[in-house]
Every structure is written in C-alpha cells, then in structure tokens.
C-alpha cells in the first residue's frame, strides 16, 4: 500500500525508541526511566481527577500546570509552553522556530530525534562534531545558522556543557534561536532557565518523564521569552488544541509541587550513579563523566555489541547504538541499587572476573 504514501513519508527515517521487551524477570536499563515511582501526591491527584468530569474536554491552555511550572522556576506563566512530552514540545519548536533559510546546527552525537524532525519538516541542517572527549565546543557554532539545538546533559553521552559556556553561545548567536534540551538536567546540571530573562533567543525544554518519574504520563514544557512561546502556541493550536488530558494536567501539577519527593529521589539516583560508575571502572570500563541518569561506557577489550547481547541473554537490557564514533559504547540507565548490583554481577561473570 506504500503507493499511497506522500513524498515526505517516503523520505522519512523515523526515530527508533528504546526497546520495551516482554521478558521475564527483566532488568530494564535501556530507556532512562526513573527507578523510583512518582510522588504519592501525583497518584492521589490523578485518582481525584478520575471522575465524571472526564466526559469534558481538558483546559486547552493547561493554565494550572503553567502556573505551577512558573512558580517553581520563578517566571511568568506566559513564558511557559506545555505539551505531550518534551518530544512534542521539541517538534513544535523545530517547526515554529528552527525552520529557517539557513541550516540548523546540532552535534553529530546527540538525541537522534533531531535529524528526524529535520526530515519531517524539510529543515536543512549541519552536524557539528563533538570533540574527541565527546564535549561541545561552543566556538564551532559561531557560524551562519538558522538556529542551534543541543541536549544538556547530552544524550547519549551524559556530558554537561557549563552554564557560562551556554551564556557565551547565546551572546554570540543573537540572531538565532538556541534550544537547550534539558531532559536530564536535574541529575547533575544547572538549568539555563534563569538566562531567559536576559536572552530572548533562548528556549529551554524539559520533561517530567525522568526526574519526576512520569514517563507514562507524557508531559513536557518549554520556557522562554513570551514571543517564542507564542510561536509554539500558534503551531500547537494548528495541530492539537488538547495535547494534555485532565489526568496528565492534575498529575503534573502535583509533581511540580512535591519538591521533597523530587529532591529525595533525584539525589538517590545521583548516589547510585556514582557507585555504578566506580563498579564499572573496576571491571575495566572507561566511563564518561555523566550529569544524567545514565552512564556511557566502553570496555577496554570487549566488543560493546557482544556485551549487550550477553547481558540480554541474562534478561538485562542496556542500549547499544550502531553508529560511527560510539559503536563501542553502552548507554546504561542508572536503575535501583538492586538492579545495578545485578548488572555488575552479570558483567563480572561475562568478563570472567568472578
């Protein structure tokens, strides 16, 4: 039936999400899900919203959620855009802000949805190589461009670009929108959100999927100058006026308000990441510095694909990317302490060290 496809569809190379396998006793460390559940206040809020009112449409503007995000970050609600996960927020940003006559710039190793959006919307782009140590070099972006987008911390490397370097990039690119994708920033970075008060060309995108344990609820948001937010709203209201349902809005508001649960669980992940990095190092892995809830590691003498396959045979799933420069690396989600222990024991057996 592909003869009915449009030319755009024929040319697409779709994004491939992390595998969601149905294996018994699975230790799932491939999609960067939080090992700790959402705040009990989230579950209570969703339960209260599960009522006769579900027959009614949700608030198309999700004003309660915008207000909760604005209070948390010390900004105005008009500076907040919300959507069905940060992927949708990014998609709207690509169409509303980054589809320009000059090419879009982003790193050669980064979130693999960026080139997909370029293909979907016909956006010319140029990839900018990371350094040999997988870091963003800001000076490489000081060239003519139609926008810049990068993940910080980067995915899949976990490396962090310092806030003063982001500020230097913004100051040196006043005529371009710079989108900073902060899906993992709560696990070790400092958000660029305060910079929106000084740089009208900055859009910061975050998600509630990772640090607030709501991957199954699909809530993301962007913060920036009101003019940028208006552009996103225009695209959203030309696409889907109701991207967030009543349950998602209620749950997300509760998640933003329960700061204690957020702090406790993110600090637990940070502690587990530190221990897992040490354990992997003891097994002969070179582990990149990570500010995310995952580690990017390669073994000194063992093939990454082979290690991933050996782990899978033990019902342990990690992420392996078959692409240039990183095909010998594994991206390993920081799970619970028990999941991390099972992983380390399995690797010790596979490597013949135990």
C-alpha positions as a Markdown table, in Angstrom:
| # | Residue | x | y | z |
|---|---|---|---|---|
| 1 | Unk | 0.0 | 0.0 | 0.0 |
| 2 | Unk | 3.0 | 2.3 | 0.0 |
| 3 | Unk | 1.9 | 3.6 | -3.4 |
| 4 | Unk | -0.4 | 5.9 | -1.4 |
| 5 | Unk | 2.4 | 7.4 | 0.6 |
| 6 | Unk | 3.3 | 11.1 | 0.2 |
| 7 | Unk | 6.8 | 12.0 | -0.9 |
| 8 | Unk | 7.5 | 13.3 | 2.6 |
| 9 | Unk | 6.7 | 9.9 | 4.2 |
| 10 | Unk | 8.8 | 8.0 | 1.6 |
| 11 | Unk | 11.8 | 10.1 | 2.6 |
| 12 | Unk | 11.5 | 9.7 | 6.3 |
| 13 | Unk | 13.8 | 7.8 | 8.6 |
| 14 | Unk | 11.7 | 7.5 | 11.7 |
| 15 | Unk | 13.0 | 7.7 | 15.3 |
| 16 | Unk | 13.5 | 4.3 | 16.9 |
| 17 | Unk | 12.6 | 4.4 | 20.6 |
| 18 | Unk | 14.3 | 2.3 | 23.2 |
| 19 | Unk | 13.1 | -1.3 | 23.2 |
| 20 | Unk | 10.2 | -2.2 | 25.5 |
| 21 | Unk | 10.8 | -6.0 | 25.7 |
| 22 | Unk | 8.5 | -8.5 | 27.4 |
| 23 | Unk | 11.0 | -10.7 | 29.1 |
| 24 | Unk | 10.5 | -12.5 | 32.5 |
| 25 | Unk | 12.5 | -11.0 | 35.4 |
| 26 | Unk | 13.7 | -8.2 | 33.2 |
| 27 | Unk | 16.3 | -5.7 | 34.4 |
| 28 | Unk | 15.5 | -2.8 | 32.1 |
| 29 | Unk | 18.3 | -0.3 | 31.8 |
| 30 | Unk | 17.8 | 0.9 | 28.3 |
| 31 | Unk | 15.4 | 3.8 | 28.3 |
| 32 | Unk | 16.5 | 6.0 | 31.2 |
| 33 | Unk | 13.3 | 5.5 | 33.2 |
| 34 | Unk | 13.4 | 6.5 | 36.8 |
| 35 | Unk | 13.7 | 3.5 | 39.2 |
| 36 | Unk | 11.6 | 5.3 | 41.8 |
| 37 | Unk | 7.9 | 5.8 | 41.4 |
| 38 | Unk | 6.1 | 9.2 | 41.2 |
| 39 | Unk | 5.1 | 11.2 | 44.2 |
| 40 | Unk | 2.2 | 9.8 | 46.1 |
| 41 | Unk | 0.6 | 13.2 | 45.7 |
| 42 | Unk | 0.6 | 12.6 | 41.9 |
| 43 | Unk | -1.3 | 9.3 | 42.3 |
| 44 | Unk | -3.8 | 11.0 | 44.6 |
| 45 | Unk | -4.3 | 13.9 | 42.2 |
| 46 | Unk | -4.9 | 11.5 | 39.3 |
| 47 | Unk | -7.3 | 9.5 | 41.4 |
| 48 | Unk | -9.3 | 12.6 | 42.3 |
| 49 | Unk | -9.5 | 13.6 | 38.6 |
| 50 | Unk | -10.8 | 10.2 | 37.6 |
| 51 | Unk | -14.4 | 11.2 | 37.8 |
| 52 | Unk | -17.5 | 12.2 | 35.8 |
| 53 | Unk | -15.6 | 15.2 | 34.5 |
| 54 | Unk | -13.7 | 13.0 | 32.1 |
| 55 | Unk | -16.6 | 13.5 | 29.8 |
| 56 | Unk | -15.5 | 17.1 | 29.4 |
| 57 | Unk | -12.5 | 18.4 | 27.5 |
| 58 | Unk | -9.4 | 19.4 | 29.5 |
| 59 | Unk | -8.3 | 23.0 | 29.7 |
| 60 | Unk | -6.6 | 23.6 | 26.3 |
| 61 | Unk | -4.2 | 26.0 | 27.9 |
| 62 | Unk | -3.4 | 23.8 | 30.9 |
| 63 | Unk | -3.3 | 27.0 | 32.9 |
| 64 | Unk | -2.9 | 25.3 | 36.3 |
| 65 | Unk | 0.1 | 23.5 | 35.1 |
| 66 | Unk | 1.7 | 26.6 | 33.5 |
| 67 | Unk | 1.2 | 28.4 | 36.8 |
| 68 | Unk | 2.8 | 25.5 | 38.8 |
| 69 | Unk | 5.8 | 25.5 | 36.5 |
| 70 | Unk | 6.1 | 29.2 | 36.6 |
| 71 | Unk | 6.0 | 29.3 | 40.4 |
| 72 | Unk | 8.7 | 26.6 | 40.6 |
| 73 | Unk | 11.1 | 28.4 | 38.2 |
| 74 | Unk | 10.3 | 32.0 | 39.2 |
| 75 | Unk | 8.9 | 33.1 | 35.9 |
| 76 | Unk | 5.6 | 34.3 | 34.4 |
| 77 | Unk | 3.0 | 31.7 | 33.1 |
| 78 | Unk | 3.2 | 33.5 | 29.7 |
| 79 | Unk | 6.8 | 32.3 | 29.4 |
| 80 | Unk | 5.7 | 28.6 | 29.7 |
| 81 | Unk | 4.5 | 26.2 | 27.0 |
| 82 | Unk | 3.3 | 22.7 | 27.7 |
| 83 | Unk | 2.9 | 19.7 | 25.5 |
| 84 | Unk | 2.5 | 15.9 | 25.3 |
| 85 | Unk | 6.0 | 15.0 | 26.4 |
| 86 | Unk | 9.1 | 17.0 | 25.5 |
| 87 | Unk | 9.3 | 15.2 | 22.2 |
| 88 | Unk | 6.1 | 17.0 | 21.1 |
| 89 | Unk | 7.4 | 20.3 | 22.5 |
| 90 | Unk | 10.6 | 19.9 | 20.5 |
| 91 | Unk | 8.7 | 19.0 | 17.4 |
| 92 | Unk | 6.7 | 22.3 | 17.6 |
| 93 | Unk | 9.9 | 24.2 | 18.3 |
| 94 | Unk | 11.5 | 22.8 | 15.1 |
| 95 | Unk | 8.5 | 23.9 | 13.0 |
| 96 | Unk | 7.8 | 27.2 | 14.8 |
| 97 | Unk | 11.4 | 28.5 | 15.4 |
| 98 | Unk | 14.1 | 26.4 | 13.7 |
| 99 | Unk | 12.7 | 26.1 | 10.1 |
| 100 | Unk | 14.8 | 28.9 | 8.7 |
| 101 | Unk | 16.6 | 29.7 | 5.4 |
| 102 | Unk | 20.0 | 29.0 | 7.0 |
| 103 | Unk | 20.9 | 25.5 | 8.2 |
| 104 | Unk | 20.2 | 24.3 | 11.8 |
| 105 | Unk | 23.2 | 23.3 | 13.8 |
| 106 | Unk | 23.4 | 20.4 | 16.3 |
| 107 | Unk | 26.1 | 18.0 | 17.5 |
| 108 | Unk | 27.0 | 14.9 | 15.5 |
| 109 | Unk | 26.3 | 12.7 | 18.5 |
| 110 | Unk | 23.1 | 13.8 | 20.2 |
| 111 | Unk | 19.4 | 12.9 | 20.6 |
| 112 | Unk | 18.5 | 11.1 | 17.5 |
| 113 | Unk | 15.1 | 12.7 | 17.2 |
| 114 | Unk | 16.7 | 16.0 | 15.9 |
| 115 | Unk | 17.6 | 14.7 | 12.4 |
| 116 | Unk | 14.2 | 13.0 | 12.3 |
| 117 | Unk | 12.4 | 16.4 | 12.8 |
| 118 | Unk | 14.6 | 17.9 | 10.2 |
| 119 | Unk | 13.5 | 15.2 | 7.7 |
| 120 | Unk | 9.8 | 15.6 | 8.7 |
| 121 | Unk | 9.8 | 19.4 | 8.3 |
| 122 | Unk | 12.3 | 19.8 | 5.5 |
| 123 | Unk | 14.9 | 21.6 | 7.6 |
| 124 | Unk | 18.4 | 21.9 | 6.2 |
| 125 | Unk | 20.9 | 21.1 | 8.9 |
| 126 | Unk | 24.6 | 20.7 | 9.6 |
| 127 | Unk | 26.0 | 18.4 | 12.3 |
| 128 | Unk | 28.9 | 19.8 | 14.3 |
| 129 | Unk | 31.4 | 17.2 | 15.6 |
| 130 | Unk | 31.9 | 16.8 | 19.3 |
| 131 | Unk | 35.5 | 16.9 | 20.5 |
| 132 | Unk | 37.4 | 13.6 | 20.9 |
| 133 | Unk | 36.3 | 13.6 | 24.5 |
| 134 | Unk | 32.6 | 14.0 | 23.4 |
| 135 | Unk | 32.3 | 17.6 | 24.5 |
| 136 | Unk | 30.5 | 20.5 | 22.8 |
| 137 | Unk | 33.0 | 23.2 | 21.7 |
| 138 | Unk | 31.0 | 26.4 | 21.6 |
| 139 | Unk | 33.3 | 28.2 | 19.2 |
| 140 | Unk | 32.4 | 25.6 | 16.5 |
| 141 | Unk | 28.9 | 27.1 | 16.5 |
| 142 | Unk | 29.9 | 30.7 | 15.7 |
| 143 | Unk | 29.0 | 30.5 | 12.1 |
| 144 | Unk | 26.0 | 31.5 | 10.0 |
| 145 | Unk | 23.0 | 29.4 | 11.0 |
| 146 | Unk | 19.2 | 29.2 | 11.3 |
| 147 | Unk | 19.2 | 28.0 | 14.9 |
| 148 | Unk | 21.1 | 25.8 | 17.3 |
| 149 | Unk | 19.7 | 22.8 | 19.3 |
| 150 | Unk | 21.5 | 20.5 | 21.7 |
| 151 | Unk | 20.8 | 18.4 | 24.7 |
| 152 | Unk | 22.4 | 19.3 | 28.0 |
| 153 | Unk | 23.4 | 17.0 | 29.6 |
| 154 | Unk | 23.9 | 15.5 | 26.2 |
| 155 | Unk | 22.3 | 12.2 | 25.1 |
| 156 | Unk | 23.6 | 9.6 | 24.9 |
| 157 | Unk | 27.0 | 10.7 | 26.3 |
| 158 | Unk | 25.8 | 12.3 | 29.5 |
| 159 | Unk | 28.3 | 15.1 | 29.3 |
| 160 | Unk | 27.4 | 18.6 | 30.5 |
| 161 | Unk | 28.1 | 22.0 | 28.9 |
| 162 | Unk | 28.7 | 24.5 | 31.6 |
| 163 | Unk | 26.3 | 27.4 | 32.1 |
| 164 | Unk | 28.8 | 30.1 | 31.3 |
| 165 | Unk | 29.5 | 28.4 | 28.0 |
| 166 | Unk | 25.8 | 28.4 | 27.2 |
| 167 | Unk | 25.8 | 32.1 | 28.0 |
| 168 | Unk | 28.7 | 32.6 | 25.7 |
| 169 | Unk | 26.9 | 30.7 | 22.9 |
| 170 | Unk | 23.7 | 32.8 | 23.4 |
| 171 | Unk | 25.6 | 36.1 | 23.4 |
| 172 | Unk | 27.5 | 35.1 | 20.2 |
| 173 | Unk | 24.3 | 34.0 | 18.4 |
| 174 | Unk | 21.9 | 36.9 | 18.9 |
| 175 | Unk | 20.1 | 36.4 | 15.6 |
| 176 | Unk | 19.4 | 32.7 | 16.1 |
| 177 | Unk | 17.1 | 30.7 | 18.4 |
| 178 | Unk | 19.1 | 28.4 | 20.7 |
| 179 | Unk | 17.1 | 25.4 | 22.0 |
| 180 | Unk | 18.6 | 23.8 | 25.1 |
| 181 | Unk | 17.0 | 20.3 | 25.7 |
| 182 | Unk | 17.3 | 19.7 | 29.4 |
| 183 | Unk | 15.6 | 16.3 | 29.7 |
| 184 | Unk | 18.3 | 15.1 | 32.2 |
| 185 | Unk | 19.5 | 18.4 | 33.8 |
| 186 | Unk | 18.0 | 17.6 | 37.3 |
| 187 | Unk | 20.5 | 14.7 | 37.8 |
| 188 | Unk | 23.6 | 16.9 | 37.9 |
| 189 | Unk | 23.4 | 20.1 | 35.8 |
| 190 | Unk | 22.4 | 23.7 | 36.4 |
| 191 | Unk | 19.4 | 24.7 | 34.3 |
| 192 | Unk | 19.7 | 27.5 | 31.7 |
| 193 | Unk | 16.2 | 28.7 | 32.6 |
| 194 | Unk | 17.4 | 31.8 | 34.5 |
| 195 | Unk | 19.1 | 33.0 | 31.3 |
| 196 | Unk | 15.7 | 33.5 | 29.6 |
| 197 | Unk | 15.4 | 36.9 | 31.4 |
| 198 | Unk | 18.5 | 38.2 | 29.6 |
| 199 | Unk | 18.4 | 36.3 | 26.2 |
| 200 | Unk | 15.2 | 36.5 | 24.2 |
| 201 | Unk | 16.6 | 33.9 | 21.7 |
| 202 | Unk | 16.8 | 31.1 | 24.4 |
| 203 | Unk | 14.2 | 28.3 | 24.6 |
| 204 | Unk | 14.7 | 25.7 | 27.4 |
| 205 | Unk | 12.9 | 22.4 | 27.1 |
| 206 | Unk | 12.3 | 20.0 | 30.0 |
| 207 | Unk | 10.3 | 16.9 | 30.7 |
| 208 | Unk | 8.6 | 15.3 | 33.7 |
| 209 | Unk | 9.4 | 11.8 | 32.4 |
| 210 | Unk | 12.8 | 11.5 | 34.0 |
| 211 | Unk | 13.4 | 13.3 | 37.3 |
| 212 | Unk | 9.8 | 13.3 | 38.2 |
| 213 | Unk | 9.1 | 9.7 | 37.2 |
| 214 | Unk | 6.2 | 10.4 | 34.9 |
| 215 | Unk | 7.4 | 8.8 | 31.6 |
| 216 | Unk | 4.0 | 7.1 | 31.3 |
| 217 | Unk | 2.0 | 10.4 | 31.7 |
| 218 | Unk | 3.7 | 12.3 | 28.8 |
| 219 | Unk | 4.3 | 15.9 | 30.0 |
| 220 | Unk | 6.9 | 18.3 | 28.7 |
| 221 | Unk | 7.3 | 22.0 | 28.7 |
| 222 | Unk | 9.4 | 24.9 | 27.3 |
| 223 | Unk | 10.4 | 28.1 | 28.9 |
| 224 | Unk | 11.5 | 31.2 | 27.1 |
| 225 | Unk | 10.6 | 34.8 | 26.0 |
| 226 | Unk | 6.8 | 35.3 | 25.5 |
| 227 | Unk | 7.4 | 35.8 | 21.8 |
| 228 | Unk | 8.9 | 32.4 | 21.4 |
| 229 | Unk | 6.1 | 30.8 | 23.5 |
| 230 | Unk | 3.5 | 32.5 | 21.3 |
| 231 | Unk | 5.1 | 30.9 | 18.2 |
| 232 | Unk | 4.8 | 27.4 | 19.8 |
| 233 | Unk | 1.2 | 28.1 | 20.8 |
| 234 | Unk | 0.3 | 29.0 | 17.2 |
| 235 | Unk | 1.7 | 25.7 | 16.0 |
| 236 | Unk | 0.1 | 23.7 | 18.8 |
| 237 | Unk | -3.3 | 25.3 | 18.1 |
| 238 | Unk | -2.9 | 24.4 | 14.5 |
| 239 | Unk | -2.2 | 20.8 | 15.3 |
| 240 | Unk | -3.9 | 19.7 | 18.5 |
| 241 | Unk | -5.7 | 22.1 | 20.9 |
| 242 | Unk | -5.8 | 19.5 | 23.7 |
| 243 | Unk | -2.4 | 17.8 | 24.0 |
| 244 | Unk | -2.6 | 17.2 | 27.7 |
| 245 | Unk | -5.6 | 15.4 | 29.2 |
| 246 | Unk | -7.2 | 16.0 | 32.6 |
| 247 | Unk | -5.2 | 13.3 | 34.3 |
| 248 | Unk | -1.9 | 14.5 | 32.9 |
| 249 | Unk | -2.5 | 18.1 | 34.0 |
| 250 | Unk | -3.5 | 17.1 | 37.5 |
| 251 | Unk | -0.6 | 14.7 | 37.9 |
| 252 | Unk | 1.9 | 17.1 | 36.5 |
| 253 | Unk | 0.8 | 19.9 | 38.8 |
| 254 | Unk | 1.2 | 17.6 | 41.9 |
| 255 | Unk | 4.6 | 16.5 | 40.7 |
| 256 | Unk | 5.8 | 20.1 | 40.4 |
| 257 | Unk | 4.5 | 20.9 | 43.8 |
| 258 | Unk | 6.1 | 17.9 | 45.7 |
| 259 | Unk | 9.6 | 19.3 | 45.9 |
| 260 | Unk | 10.5 | 17.0 | 48.8 |
| 261 | Unk | 9.9 | 13.8 | 46.8 |
| 262 | Unk | 11.6 | 15.2 | 43.7 |
| 263 | Unk | 14.8 | 16.1 | 45.7 |
| 264 | Unk | 14.9 | 12.8 | 47.6 |
| 265 | Unk | 14.6 | 10.6 | 44.5 |
| 266 | Unk | 16.9 | 12.6 | 42.3 |
| 267 | Unk | 19.6 | 12.5 | 45.0 |
| 268 | Unk | 19.1 | 8.7 | 45.3 |
| 269 | Unk | 19.8 | 8.4 | 41.5 |
| 270 | Unk | 22.9 | 10.6 | 41.8 |
| 271 | Unk | 24.3 | 8.4 | 44.6 |
| 272 | Unk | 23.6 | 5.2 | 42.7 |
| 273 | Unk | 25.2 | 6.7 | 39.5 |
| 274 | Unk | 28.4 | 7.4 | 41.5 |
| 275 | Unk | 28.6 | 3.9 | 42.8 |
| 276 | Unk | 27.8 | 2.3 | 39.5 |
| 277 | Unk | 30.5 | 4.3 | 37.7 |
| 278 | Unk | 33.0 | 3.1 | 40.3 |
| 279 | Unk | 31.9 | -0.5 | 39.9 |
| 280 | Unk | 32.1 | -0.3 | 36.1 |
| 281 | Unk | 35.6 | 1.3 | 36.3 |
| 282 | Unk | 36.7 | -1.6 | 38.5 |
| 283 | Unk | 35.6 | -4.0 | 35.7 |
| 284 | Unk | 37.8 | -2.3 | 33.1 |
| 285 | Unk | 35.2 | 0.2 | 31.6 |
| 286 | Unk | 36.1 | 3.7 | 30.7 |
| 287 | Unk | 33.1 | 5.7 | 31.9 |
| 288 | Unk | 32.4 | 9.2 | 30.6 |
| 289 | Unk | 31.6 | 11.9 | 33.3 |
| 290 | Unk | 27.8 | 12.0 | 33.5 |
| 291 | Unk | 25.3 | 14.5 | 34.7 |
| 292 | Unk | 22.3 | 12.4 | 33.6 |
| 293 | Unk | 20.6 | 9.3 | 35.0 |
| 294 | Unk | 22.7 | 7.0 | 32.8 |
| 295 | Unk | 26.3 | 6.2 | 32.1 |
| 296 | Unk | 28.1 | 6.0 | 28.8 |
| 297 | Unk | 30.8 | 3.4 | 29.0 |
| 298 | Unk | 33.2 | 1.3 | 26.8 |
| 299 | Unk | 35.2 | -1.7 | 27.9 |
| 300 | Unk | 38.9 | -1.8 | 27.2 |
| 301 | Unk | 38.9 | -5.1 | 25.4 |
| 302 | Unk | 35.4 | -6.4 | 24.9 |
| 303 | Unk | 33.0 | -5.5 | 22.0 |
| 304 | Unk | 30.0 | -3.5 | 23.0 |
| 305 | Unk | 27.5 | -5.3 | 20.9 |
| 306 | Unk | 28.7 | -8.6 | 22.3 |
| 307 | Unk | 28.4 | -7.4 | 25.8 |
| 308 | Unk | 24.9 | -6.1 | 25.2 |
| 309 | Unk | 23.9 | -9.5 | 23.7 |
| 310 | Unk | 25.4 | -11.3 | 26.7 |
| 311 | Unk | 23.5 | -9.1 | 29.1 |
| 312 | Unk | 20.3 | -9.6 | 27.2 |
| 313 | Unk | 20.7 | -13.4 | 27.5 |
| 314 | Unk | 20.6 | -12.8 | 31.2 |
| 315 | Unk | 17.4 | -10.6 | 30.9 |
| 316 | Unk | 19.4 | -7.4 | 31.4 |
| 317 | Unk | 18.7 | -4.8 | 28.7 |
| 318 | Unk | 21.1 | -1.8 | 28.0 |
| 319 | Unk | 21.2 | 0.5 | 25.0 |
| 320 | Unk | 23.8 | 0.0 | 22.2 |
| 321 | Unk | 24.0 | 2.5 | 19.3 |
| 322 | Unk | 25.3 | 1.2 | 16.0 |
| 323 | Unk | 26.6 | 4.5 | 14.7 |
| 324 | Unk | 30.0 | 6.0 | 14.0 |
| 325 | Unk | 32.2 | 7.0 | 16.9 |
| 326 | Unk | 30.1 | 5.4 | 19.6 |
| 327 | Unk | 29.5 | 1.8 | 18.4 |
| 328 | Unk | 31.8 | 0.5 | 21.2 |
| 329 | Unk | 29.9 | 2.3 | 23.9 |
| 330 | Unk | 26.9 | 1.1 | 26.0 |
| 331 | Unk | 24.4 | 3.5 | 27.5 |
| 332 | Unk | 23.4 | 2.1 | 30.8 |
| 333 | Unk | 20.4 | 3.6 | 32.8 |
| 334 | Unk | 21.0 | 4.1 | 36.5 |
| 335 | Unk | 18.5 | 1.7 | 38.0 |
| 336 | Unk | 17.7 | 0.9 | 41.6 |
| 337 | Unk | 20.6 | -0.2 | 43.7 |
| 338 | Unk | 19.4 | -3.8 | 43.3 |
| 339 | Unk | 19.2 | -3.5 | 39.5 |
| 340 | Unk | 22.7 | -2.0 | 39.4 |
| 341 | Unk | 24.0 | -4.9 | 41.6 |
| 342 | Unk | 22.5 | -7.5 | 39.3 |
| 343 | Unk | 24.1 | -5.7 | 36.3 |
| 344 | Unk | 27.6 | -5.6 | 37.9 |
| 345 | Unk | 27.4 | -9.3 | 38.9 |
| 346 | Unk | 26.4 | -10.3 | 35.4 |
| 347 | Unk | 29.2 | -8.2 | 33.8 |
| 348 | Unk | 31.7 | -9.7 | 36.2 |
| 349 | Unk | 30.6 | -13.2 | 35.1 |
| 350 | Unk | 30.6 | -12.3 | 31.4 |
| 351 | Unk | 34.1 | -10.7 | 31.7 |
| 352 | Unk | 35.4 | -13.7 | 33.6 |
| 353 | Unk | 36.2 | -11.7 | 36.7 |
| 354 | Unk | 34.2 | -13.7 | 39.2 |
